[in-house]
């Protein structure tokens, strides 16, 4: 037996219609193919409508949303940083990410020539053994692999050795994710190493600075 679809107007066998107790012969008025197309179109319209609503809500509540994101970031610091590194690594593997990184690198090198020159001098001095990296932070006294911090890049071998956290705080203390936001970095207690003072023997390589 055949039945005419009210949507496409084609007569089709009963097997092509879904069940509906209220319909004639206990079948739906529209065939299964037309029902699937209608459902798909409604899903697209619903998705677009939700996107517009979400974008409008974010625009109106930007201040509240940013405050929530900051609070969530602070309460899940390690997890947020890990996810951020994963997203950044994945993005940099794309063509757009590679082009953008190359562009920013060119701008950075152009605006920080003196800084890069000082960092290269320190790196080469450590590699050749003229400068020994201590294993302790001059600020918090924690054992680790500290960074070479410069207060004046024109004096590349006048260094304050800082761990990652102290170095981050020193440069980015105004940001919400830096630690000890209400304090200042106690640079006055730090030991500034010159090139001559850092020429220590291999036996003293891992000894803390005096």
C-alpha positions as CSV (number, residue, x, y, z in Angstrom):
1,X,0.0,0.0,0.0
2,X,1.1,3.5,-0.8
3,X,0.6,6.9,1.0
4,X,1.3,10.4,-0.3
5,X,3.7,12.6,1.7
6,X,2.3,16.0,2.5
7,X,5.7,17.6,2.3
8,X,7.3,16.3,-0.9
9,X,4.0,15.2,-2.5
10,X,5.4,11.8,-3.6
11,X,3.5,8.6,-3.1
12,X,5.6,6.1,-1.1
13,X,5.0,2.7,0.5
14,X,4.0,2.6,4.2
15,X,7.5,1.4,5.1
16,X,8.8,4.9,4.3
17,X,6.6,6.6,6.9
18,X,7.1,6.7,10.7
19,X,4.4,5.6,13.1
20,X,1.9,8.2,14.5
21,X,-1.2,7.1,16.3
22,X,-3.0,10.3,15.3
23,X,-2.2,10.0,11.6
24,X,-4.1,8.2,8.9
25,X,-3.4,4.5,8.9
26,X,-1.4,5.1,12.1
27,X,1.4,6.7,10.1
28,X,3.0,10.1,10.0
29,X,1.9,12.6,7.4
30,X,5.5,13.2,6.2
31,X,7.9,10.5,5.0
32,X,11.0,9.6,7.0
33,X,13.3,11.4,4.5
34,X,11.4,14.7,4.8
35,X,11.3,14.3,8.6
36,X,15.1,13.9,8.8
37,X,15.6,17.0,6.5
38,X,13.3,19.1,8.7
39,X,15.0,17.9,11.9
40,X,18.4,18.8,10.4
41,X,17.3,22.3,9.3
42,X,15.8,22.9,12.8
43,X,19.0,21.8,14.4
44,X,21.0,24.3,12.3
45,X,18.6,27.1,13.1
46,X,18.7,26.3,16.8
47,X,22.6,26.2,16.8
48,X,22.8,29.6,15.1
49,X,20.2,31.1,17.5
50,X,22.1,29.8,20.5
51,X,25.4,31.2,19.1
52,X,23.8,34.7,18.7
53,X,22.3,34.6,22.2
54,X,25.6,33.5,23.7
55,X,27.6,36.2,21.9
56,X,25.1,38.9,23.0
57,X,25.1,37.7,26.6
58,X,28.9,37.7,26.7
59,X,29.0,41.3,25.3
60,X,26.5,42.6,27.9
61,X,28.2,40.7,30.8
62,X,31.8,41.1,29.9
63,X,32.9,42.5,33.3
64,X,31.2,39.7,35.2
65,X,32.4,37.0,32.9
66,X,36.1,38.2,33.2
67,X,35.8,38.3,37.0
68,X,34.5,34.7,37.0
69,X,37.3,33.5,34.7
70,X,40.0,35.2,36.8
71,X,38.6,33.6,40.0
72,X,38.4,30.1,38.3
73,X,42.0,30.6,37.0
74,X,43.3,31.4,40.5
75,X,41.5,28.5,42.1
76,X,42.9,26.0,39.5
77,X,46.2,27.6,38.7
78,X,48.3,24.5,37.8
79,X,45.5,22.9,35.7
80,X,44.8,26.2,33.9
81,X,48.5,26.7,33.1
82,X,48.7,23.1,31.8
83,X,45.7,23.5,29.6
84,X,47.0,26.8,28.3
85,X,50.3,25.3,27.3
86,X,48.5,22.4,25.5
87,X,46.3,24.9,23.6
88,X,49.3,27.1,22.7
89,X,51.3,24.1,21.5
90,X,48.4,22.8,19.4
91,X,47.8,26.3,17.9
92,X,51.5,26.8,17.0
93,X,51.5,23.7,15.0
94,X,48.9,25.2,12.6
95,X,50.0,27.4,9.6
96,X,48.2,30.4,11.1
97,X,50.0,29.9,14.4
98,X,53.4,29.5,12.8
99,X,52.9,32.7,10.7
100,X,51.7,34.7,13.8
101,X,54.6,33.5,15.9
102,X,57.1,34.4,13.2
103,X,55.6,37.8,13.0
104,X,55.7,38.4,16.8
105,X,59.3,37.1,17.0
106,X,60.4,39.6,14.4
107,X,58.8,42.5,16.3
108,X,60.3,41.2,19.6
109,X,63.8,41.0,18.2
110,X,63.5,44.4,16.7
111,X,62.4,46.0,19.9
112,X,64.6,44.1,22.3
113,X,68.0,44.0,20.7
114,X,70.0,45.0,23.8
115,X,68.1,42.5,26.0
116,X,68.7,39.6,23.5
117,X,72.4,40.6,23.2
118,X,72.8,40.4,27.0
119,X,71.0,37.1,27.3
120,X,73.2,35.6,24.5
121,X,76.4,36.8,26.3
122,X,75.2,35.1,29.6
123,X,74.3,31.9,27.8
124,X,77.6,31.7,26.0
125,X,79.5,32.5,29.2
126,X,77.7,29.6,31.0
127,X,78.4,27.2,28.1
128,X,82.1,28.0,28.0
129,X,82.4,27.8,31.8
130,X,83.2,31.4,32.4
131,X,80.0,31.9,34.3
132,X,78.6,29.3,36.8
133,X,74.9,29.1,37.3
134,X,74.1,28.6,41.1
135,X,71.5,26.1,42.2
136,X,69.6,28.5,44.5
137,X,67.4,31.5,44.0
138,X,68.8,34.7,45.4
139,X,65.3,35.9,46.4
140,X,63.4,33.0,48.0
141,X,66.5,30.8,48.6
142,X,64.8,27.7,47.1
143,X,66.9,25.2,45.4
144,X,66.4,24.8,41.6
145,X,67.6,26.0,38.2
146,X,67.3,29.8,38.5
147,X,67.0,32.4,35.7
148,X,69.6,35.1,35.1
149,X,67.8,38.4,35.7
150,X,69.2,41.8,34.6
151,X,68.3,45.1,36.1
152,X,70.5,46.8,33.5
153,X,71.0,45.1,30.1
154,X,74.0,47.3,29.3
155,X,75.8,45.3,32.1
156,X,75.1,41.7,31.0
157,X,77.2,40.0,33.8
158,X,75.6,41.8,36.7
159,X,73.0,39.2,37.4
160,X,70.4,38.4,40.1
161,X,69.6,34.7,40.0
162,X,65.8,34.2,40.3
163,X,63.7,31.0,40.2
164,X,60.8,30.9,37.8
165,X,58.2,32.1,40.3
166,X,60.2,35.0,41.6
167,X,61.2,36.1,38.1
168,X,57.6,35.9,36.9
169,X,56.5,38.0,40.0
170,X,59.2,40.6,39.5
171,X,58.2,41.3,35.9
172,X,54.4,40.6,36.1
173,X,53.5,41.4,39.7
174,X,50.6,43.5,38.4
175,X,48.8,40.5,36.9
176,X,46.2,38.6,38.8
177,X,47.9,35.2,38.5
178,X,51.3,36.3,40.0
179,X,52.0,35.3,43.6
180,X,52.3,37.7,46.5
181,X,50.3,40.4,44.7
182,X,50.4,42.9,47.6
183,X,54.1,42.7,48.1
184,X,57.2,43.9,46.3
185,X,60.0,41.7,45.2
186,X,62.8,42.1,47.9
187,X,65.6,42.7,45.4
188,X,67.6,44.5,48.1
189,X,68.5,41.2,49.7
190,X,69.5,39.6,46.4
191,X,73.2,38.8,45.6
192,X,74.3,40.5,42.3
193,X,77.0,38.3,40.6
194,X,79.6,39.9,38.3
195,X,81.6,37.9,35.8
196,X,84.7,37.8,38.0
197,X,82.7,36.7,41.1
198,X,81.1,33.9,39.2
199,X,84.3,32.3,38.0
200,X,84.3,29.5,40.6
201,X,85.7,26.0,40.3
202,X,83.6,23.0,39.3
203,X,83.7,21.8,42.9
204,X,81.8,25.0,43.9
205,X,79.4,24.8,40.9
206,X,76.4,23.6,43.0
207,X,77.2,25.5,46.2
208,X,74.8,28.2,47.3
209,X,76.0,31.9,46.9
210,X,77.4,33.4,50.1
